[in-house]
Amino acid sequence: MPKRSWRRLGSAQPESLVICERLESAPLLLDGIWEGELEDVLLKDLAFAWGSRFRPGR
């Protein structure tokens, strides 16, 4: 799959609201679950677009 920004790939999906909620309420849990499931860049792009202070993968 070619690299695509989460803004184009996932921001229009209803699931993105749940992911954004978890970025705010349980970011470490989300980061741990995300690891190995999907590309890390997708979560990083969504966190940036959402304006989250949490930086996944750190």
Residue pairs with C-beta under 8 A, 6 or more apart in sequence:
3 41
5 45
6 16
6 41
6 42
6 43
6 45
6 46
6 49
7 45
7 46
7 49
9 42
10 16
10 19
10 42
10 46
11 46
11 49
16 46
19 30
19 43
19 46
20 46
20 50
20 52
22 29
22 30
23 30
23 46
23 47
23 50
23 52
23 54
24 52
27 52
27 54
27 56
30 43
30 56
31 43
31 54
31 56
31 57
34 40
34 43
34 56
35 57
40 56
40 57
43 56
43 57
44 55
44 56
44 57
47 54
47 55
47 56
